[in-house]
């Protein structure tokens, strides 16, 4: 590992949402799952910053989006208080209902399949009162410097304090080692997305 960067981790500020969405776009633009859902590069360029900013703005209201002080990394979580359900009214207020017309009939099926598969797996594998890691991304040039571990550490600290599990689904086999290093245990690996990447679920119990 390169020299570690010790960063202060805190809740995101509303003024930082656009920058955080840009960070996540740079991290996941060529990600296998993202390309599976949105194969057109031009569409991803417009859609990803928009959807990330909307989703972050919803969950930031629950103090469940964390960044390092220099905004090199972002972790977006569903907190235990929501019991795996993000209120529809919150999504409406954030403008997320525009997701469907933005995707259109042609593009909606793959992301819908991923969403339903992940939701079904989450509900069957973890308690509703859990910290669910939805997105974790660190700027490529700052990866392997410990920032991701510090971000996940903030979530695990809260999980321990609240005596609840933490849970994550990743679609990259390489990520399993990272989560295991940070205390998660592999639940299972399945190939449930036809033509897509594997689905790997992990859980942290204190």
C-alpha positions as CSV (number, residue, x, y, z in Angstrom):
1,X,0.0,0.0,0.0
2,X,1.2,3.5,-0.7
3,X,1.7,6.0,2.1
4,X,-1.5,6.3,4.1
5,X,-3.5,9.5,4.2
6,X,-5.1,10.1,7.6
7,X,-8.3,12.0,6.9
8,X,-11.0,13.5,9.1
9,X,-14.4,11.8,8.1
10,X,-17.6,13.7,8.5
11,X,-21.1,14.1,7.2
12,X,-21.4,15.8,3.8
13,X,-22.5,19.4,3.6
14,X,-25.2,20.4,1.1
15,X,-22.7,22.7,-0.7
16,X,-20.5,19.6,-1.4
17,X,-23.1,17.4,-3.1
18,X,-22.2,18.4,-6.7
19,X,-18.5,17.8,-6.0
20,X,-19.3,14.4,-4.4
21,X,-21.4,13.4,-7.4
22,X,-18.5,14.3,-9.7
23,X,-16.1,12.1,-7.6
24,X,-18.5,9.2,-7.9
25,X,-18.9,9.7,-11.6
26,X,-15.1,9.6,-12.1
27,X,-14.9,6.5,-10.0
28,X,-17.7,4.5,-11.6
29,X,-17.9,5.8,-15.2
30,X,-16.2,2.7,-16.6
31,X,-17.3,0.3,-13.8
32,X,-18.5,-3.1,-15.0
33,X,-21.9,-2.8,-13.3
34,X,-22.5,0.8,-14.5
35,X,-21.6,-0.2,-18.1
36,X,-23.9,-3.2,-17.8
37,X,-26.8,-0.9,-16.9
38,X,-25.9,2.0,-19.1
39,X,-23.7,0.9,-22.0
40,X,-23.9,4.2,-23.9
41,X,-20.9,6.4,-22.9
42,X,-22.7,9.6,-23.9
43,X,-25.7,8.7,-21.7
44,X,-23.5,7.9,-18.7
45,X,-21.7,11.2,-19.0
46,X,-25.0,13.1,-18.5
47,X,-26.9,10.7,-16.3
48,X,-24.4,9.6,-13.7
49,X,-23.7,13.1,-12.2
50,X,-27.5,13.8,-12.1
51,X,-28.5,10.5,-10.4
52,X,-25.6,10.6,-7.9
53,X,-26.4,14.2,-6.8
54,X,-30.1,13.3,-6.4
55,X,-29.4,10.2,-4.4
56,X,-26.8,11.9,-2.2
57,X,-29.2,14.8,-1.5
58,X,-31.9,12.3,-0.2
59,X,-29.6,10.4,2.1
60,X,-27.7,13.4,3.3
61,X,-30.9,14.4,5.1
62,X,-30.4,11.3,7.3
63,X,-26.7,12.1,8.1
64,X,-25.7,8.9,6.3
65,X,-23.4,10.3,3.6
66,X,-19.8,10.7,4.7
67,X,-16.8,12.3,3.1
68,X,-13.2,12.9,4.0
69,X,-12.3,16.5,4.7
70,X,-10.7,17.0,1.3
71,X,-13.5,15.2,-0.5
72,X,-11.4,12.6,-2.1
73,X,-13.9,9.9,-1.2
74,X,-17.6,9.4,-0.6
75,X,-19.6,6.7,1.2
76,X,-23.4,6.8,0.8
77,X,-25.5,4.6,3.2
78,X,-29.0,3.7,4.1
79,X,-29.2,4.1,7.9
80,X,-31.0,1.7,10.3
81,X,-33.7,4.2,10.9
82,X,-35.0,3.8,7.4
83,X,-35.3,0.0,7.7
84,X,-34.1,-0.5,4.1
85,X,-36.9,1.8,2.7
86,X,-36.2,5.3,1.5
87,X,-39.4,7.3,1.8
88,X,-41.1,8.0,-1.5
89,X,-41.8,11.6,-0.5
90,X,-38.1,12.2,-0.1
91,X,-37.4,10.8,-3.5
92,X,-40.1,13.0,-5.0
93,X,-38.7,16.1,-3.4
94,X,-35.3,15.3,-4.7
95,X,-36.6,14.9,-8.2
96,X,-35.8,11.2,-8.5
97,X,-39.1,10.5,-10.2
98,X,-37.5,12.0,-13.3
99,X,-35.3,8.9,-13.4
100,X,-37.9,7.0,-15.4
101,X,-38.4,9.5,-18.2
102,X,-34.6,10.1,-18.4
103,X,-34.0,6.4,-18.8
104,X,-36.9,5.8,-21.2
105,X,-38.4,2.4,-21.9
106,X,-35.3,1.2,-23.8
107,X,-32.8,1.7,-20.9
108,X,-34.9,1.0,-17.8
109,X,-34.9,-2.8,-17.8
110,X,-31.3,-3.5,-16.8
111,X,-31.1,-0.9,-13.9
112,X,-34.5,-2.1,-12.8
113,X,-33.3,-5.7,-12.7
114,X,-30.2,-4.7,-10.7
115,X,-32.3,-2.7,-8.3
116,X,-34.9,-5.5,-7.7
117,X,-32.2,-8.2,-7.4
118,X,-30.2,-6.2,-4.9
119,X,-33.3,-5.3,-2.9
120,X,-34.5,-8.9,-2.7
121,X,-31.0,-10.1,-1.7
122,X,-30.6,-7.4,1.0
123,X,-34.0,-8.1,2.5
124,X,-33.3,-11.8,2.7
125,X,-29.8,-11.5,4.1
126,X,-29.8,-8.7,6.7
127,X,-32.0,-7.2,9.4
128,X,-34.0,-4.1,8.4
129,X,-32.1,-2.2,11.3
130,X,-28.8,-2.2,9.6
131,X,-26.3,0.2,8.1
132,X,-26.4,-0.6,4.3
133,X,-23.4,0.7,2.3
134,X,-24.9,1.7,-1.0
135,X,-22.0,3.4,-2.7
136,X,-18.4,3.8,-1.7
137,X,-15.9,5.5,-4.0
138,X,-12.5,7.1,-3.8
139,X,-10.8,9.3,-6.5
140,X,-8.6,6.9,-8.6
141,X,-5.4,8.8,-7.8
142,X,-6.1,8.6,-4.0
143,X,-7.0,4.9,-3.9
144,X,-4.9,2.4,-1.9
145,X,-4.0,5.1,0.6
146,X,-6.5,4.1,3.3
147,X,-9.3,6.6,2.6
148,X,-11.8,3.9,1.7
149,X,-11.0,2.1,5.0
150,X,-11.5,5.4,7.0
151,X,-14.8,6.0,5.3
152,X,-16.1,2.5,6.0
153,X,-14.7,2.7,9.5
154,X,-17.0,5.6,10.2
155,X,-20.0,3.5,9.3
156,X,-18.8,0.5,11.2
157,X,-18.2,2.7,14.3
158,X,-21.8,3.8,14.1
159,X,-23.0,0.2,13.6
160,X,-21.1,-0.9,16.7
161,X,-22.4,2.0,18.8
162,X,-26.0,1.2,17.7
163,X,-25.5,-2.5,18.0
164,X,-26.7,-3.3,14.5
165,X,-25.1,-5.0,11.5
166,X,-23.6,-3.4,8.4
167,X,-24.1,-4.8,5.0
168,X,-22.8,-4.3,1.5
169,X,-23.3,-5.6,-2.0
170,X,-20.4,-5.3,-4.5
171,X,-20.3,-6.4,-8.1
172,X,-16.5,-6.6,-8.1
173,X,-14.7,-9.7,-6.9
174,X,-11.6,-7.6,-6.2
175,X,-13.6,-5.7,-3.6
176,X,-14.2,-8.7,-1.4
177,X,-10.7,-8.6,0.0
178,X,-11.1,-4.9,0.9
179,X,-14.3,-5.5,2.8
180,X,-13.0,-8.6,4.6
181,X,-9.9,-6.6,5.7
182,X,-12.3,-4.1,7.3
183,X,-14.2,-6.8,9.2
184,X,-16.9,-7.9,6.8
185,X,-17.6,-11.6,6.1
186,X,-18.7,-12.9,2.7
187,X,-22.3,-14.1,2.6
188,X,-22.4,-15.4,-1.0
189,X,-21.4,-14.8,-4.6
190,X,-24.0,-15.4,-7.2
191,X,-24.4,-14.7,-11.0
192,X,-27.9,-13.3,-11.0
193,X,-27.6,-10.7,-13.8
194,X,-27.7,-12.3,-17.2
195,X,-24.6,-11.0,-19.1
196,X,-23.6,-8.8,-16.1
197,X,-21.0,-9.0,-13.3
198,X,-21.3,-11.2,-10.2
199,X,-23.2,-10.1,-7.1
200,X,-21.2,-10.4,-3.9
201,X,-22.8,-9.7,-0.5
202,X,-20.9,-9.2,2.8
203,X,-22.0,-8.5,6.3
204,X,-20.4,-7.0,9.4
205,X,-21.5,-8.1,12.8
206,X,-19.9,-6.8,16.0
